[in-house]
Amino acid sequence: MISRKNRSTLWGLVGAYLLYLAYELFRDQSDTSMSMAVRVLFIVLFAVAGVGLIVSALVVWKRAQEEEEKEEKPDDQDSMK
């Protein structure tokens, strides 16, 4: 089973790849096989999806990190007794 931290890392990588695709569509203006309206639509779509995935991945990763820290704290208190 994949942990929440690993899943969020994968989401972040997918989000970064979507941002890369949006950048490549923006940068390569010489390709005339796609109309400008469709190109702008996909640039916006990939950019919004990429940023959304990265943000949600960071939130999930941070929550998983906090849960791990909470689970470790009671063990530290038991060992002190």
DRENLUM-220411 format. One line per 3 residues: number of its first residue (from 1); their letters; for each residue y, z, x of N, C-alpha, C. Coordinates in Angstrom, 1 decimal. Example, Ala and Ser with C-alpha at 12.3 -4.5 7.8 and 13.67 -1.06 7.14 Angstrom:
% DRENLUM-220411
1> AS> -5.7/7.8/13.2/-4.5/7.8/12.3/-3.3/7.8/13.2 | -2.2/7.1/12.8/-1.1/7.1/13.7/0.0/7.9/12.9
***
This chain:
% DRENLUM-220411
1> MIS> -1.2/0.0/0.8/0.0/0.0/0.0/1.2/0.0/0.9 | 2.2/-0.8/0.5/3.4/-0.9/1.3/4.4/0.2/0.9 | 5.0/0.8/1.9/5.9/1.9/1.6/7.3/1.4/1.1
4> RKN> 8.0/2.3/0.5/9.3/1.9/0.0/10.3/1.4/1.1 | 10.2/2.1/2.3/11.1/1.7/3.4/10.7/0.3/3.9 | 9.4/0.0/4.0/9.0/-1.3/4.4/9.3/-2.4/3.4
7> RST> 9.2/-2.1/2.1/9.6/-3.0/1.1/11.1/-3.3/1.1 | 11.9/-2.3/1.3/13.3/-2.5/1.4/13.7/-3.3/2.6 | 13.0/-3.1/3.7/13.2/-3.9/4.9/13.0/-5.4/4.6
10> LWG> 11.9/-5.6/3.9/11.5/-7.0/3.5/12.6/-7.6/2.6 | 13.1/-6.8/1.6/14.1/-7.3/0.8/15.4/-7.6/1.6 | 15.7/-6.8/2.5/16.9/-7.0/3.4/16.8/-8.3/4.1
13> LVG> 15.6/-8.6/4.7/15.4/-9.8/5.4/15.5/-11.1/4.5 | 14.9/-10.9/3.3/15.0/-12.0/2.3/16.5/-12.3/2.0 | 17.3/-11.2/1.8/18.7/-11.3/1.5/19.4/-12.0/2.6
16> AYL> 19.1/-11.6/3.8/19.8/-12.2/5.0/19.4/-13.7/5.0 | 18.2/-14.1/4.7/17.8/-15.5/4.7/18.6/-16.2/3.6 | 18.8/-15.7/2.5/19.5/-16.3/1.4/21.0/-16.5/1.8
19> LYL> 21.5/-15.5/2.5/22.9/-15.7/3.1/23.0/-16.8/4.1 | 21.9/-16.9/4.9/21.8/-18.0/5.9/21.8/-19.4/5.2 | 21.0/-19.5/4.1/20.9/-20.7/3.4/22.3/-21.1/2.8
22> AYE> 23.0/-20.1/2.2/24.3/-20.3/1.7/25.2/-20.8/2.8 | 25.2/-20.2/3.9/26.0/-20.6/5.0/25.7/-22.1/5.5 | 24.4/-22.4/5.6/24.0/-23.7/6.0/24.5/-24.8/5.0
25> LFR> 24.4/-24.5/3.7/24.9/-25.4/2.7/26.4/-25.6/2.8 | 27.1/-24.5/3.1/28.6/-24.6/3.3/29.0/-25.3/4.5 | 28.2/-25.1/5.6/28.6/-25.7/6.9/28.3/-27.2/6.9
28> DQS> 27.2/-27.6/6.3/26.7/-29.0/6.4/27.3/-29.8/5.3 | 28.6/-30.3/5.4/29.2/-31.0/4.4/28.9/-32.5/4.4 | 28.2/-33.0/5.5/28.0/-34.4/5.7/26.8/-34.9/4.8
31> DTS> 26.0/-34.0/4.2/24.9/-34.4/3.4/25.4/-34.8/2.0 | 25.2/-36.1/1.7/25.8/-36.6/0.4/24.7/-36.7/-0.7 | 23.5/-36.2/-0.4/22.4/-36.3/-1.4/22.6/-35.3/-2.6
34> MSM> 23.6/-34.4/-2.4/23.8/-33.4/-3.4/25.3/-33.4/-3.8 | 25.6/-33.4/-5.1/27.0/-33.4/-5.5/27.7/-32.1/-5.1 | 29.0/-32.2/-5.0/29.8/-31.0/-4.6/29.6/-29.8/-5.6
37> AVR> 29.6/-30.1/-6.9/29.4/-29.1/-7.9/28.1/-28.3/-7.7 | 27.0/-29.1/-7.5/25.7/-28.5/-7.3/25.7/-27.7/-6.0 | 26.3/-28.2/-5.0/26.3/-27.6/-3.7/27.1/-26.2/-3.8
40> VLF> 28.2/-26.2/-4.5/29.0/-25.0/-4.7/28.2/-24.0/-5.5 | 27.5/-24.5/-6.6/26.7/-23.6/-7.4/25.6/-22.9/-6.6 | 24.9/-23.7/-5.7/23.8/-23.0/-4.9/24.4/-22.1/-3.9
43> IVL> 25.5/-22.5/-3.3/26.1/-21.6/-2.3/26.5/-20.2/-2.9 | 27.1/-20.3/-4.1/27.4/-19.0/-4.8/26.2/-18.3/-5.2 | 25.2/-19.0/-5.7/23.9/-18.4/-6.2/23.2/-17.7/-5.0
46> FAV> 23.1/-18.4/-3.9/22.4/-17.8/-2.7/23.2/-16.6/-2.1 | 24.5/-16.8/-2.1/25.3/-15.7/-1.5/25.2/-14.4/-2.4 | 25.4/-14.6/-3.7/25.3/-13.4/-4.6/23.9/-12.8/-4.5
49> AGV> 22.9/-13.6/-4.6/21.5/-13.0/-4.5/21.3/-12.4/-3.2 | 21.7/-13.0/-2.1/21.6/-12.4/-0.8/22.3/-11.0/-0.6 | 23.5/-11.0/-1.1/24.2/-9.7/-1.0/23.6/-8.7/-1.9
52> GLI> 23.2/-9.1/-3.1/22.6/-8.1/-4.0/21.3/-7.6/-3.4 | 20.5/-8.4/-2.8/19.2/-7.9/-2.2/19.5/-7.0/-1.1 | 20.5/-7.3/-0.2/20.8/-6.5/0.9/21.3/-5.1/0.4
55> VSA> 22.2/-5.1/-0.6/22.7/-3.8/-1.1/21.6/-3.0/-1.7 | 20.8/-3.6/-2.5/19.7/-2.8/-3.2/18.7/-2.4/-2.1 | 18.4/-3.1/-1.1/17.5/-2.7/0.0/18.1/-1.5/0.7
58> LVV> 19.4/-1.5/1.0/20.0/-0.4/1.6/19.9/0.9/0.8 | 20.1/0.8/-0.5/20.0/1.9/-1.4/18.6/2.5/-1.4 | 17.6/1.6/-1.6/16.2/2.0/-1.6/15.8/2.7/-0.3
61> WKR> 16.3/2.1/0.8/15.9/2.6/2.1/16.5/4.0/2.3 | 17.8/4.1/1.9/18.5/5.4/2.0/17.8/6.5/1.2 | 17.4/6.2/0.0/16.7/7.1/-0.9/15.4/7.5/-0.3
64> AQE> 14.6/6.6/0.2/13.3/6.9/0.9/13.5/7.8/2.1 | 14.6/7.5/2.8/14.9/8.3/4.0/15.2/9.8/3.6 | 16.0/9.9/2.5/16.3/11.3/2.0/15.1/12.0/1.5
67> EEE> 14.2/11.3/0.8/13.0/11.9/0.3/12.1/12.4/1.5 | 12.0/11.6/2.5/11.2/12.0/3.7/11.8/13.2/4.3 | 13.1/13.3/4.4/13.8/14.5/5.0/13.5/15.7/4.1
70> KEE> 13.5/15.6/2.8/13.3/16.7/1.9/11.8/17.2/2.0 | 10.9/16.2/2.2/9.5/16.6/2.3/9.3/17.3/3.6 | 10.0/17.0/4.7/9.8/17.6/6.0/10.4/19.0/6.0
73> KPD> 11.5/19.3/5.3/12.2/20.6/5.4/11.3/21.8/5.0 | 10.5/21.7/3.9/9.7/22.9/3.5/8.6/23.2/4.6 | 8.1/22.2/5.3/7.2/22.4/6.4/7.8/23.2/7.5
76> DQD> 9.0/22.9/7.8/9.7/23.6/8.9/9.9/25.1/8.5 | 10.2/25.4/7.3/10.4/26.8/6.9/9.1/27.5/6.9 | 8.0/26.9/6.5/6.7/27.5/6.5/6.2/27.9/8.0
79> SMK> 6.6/27.0/8.9/6.2/27.3/10.3/7.0/28.4/10.9 | 8.2/28.7/10.4/9.0/29.8/10.9/8.5/31.2/10.5 | 7.7/31.3/9.5/7.2/32.6/9.0/6.2/33.1/9.8
***
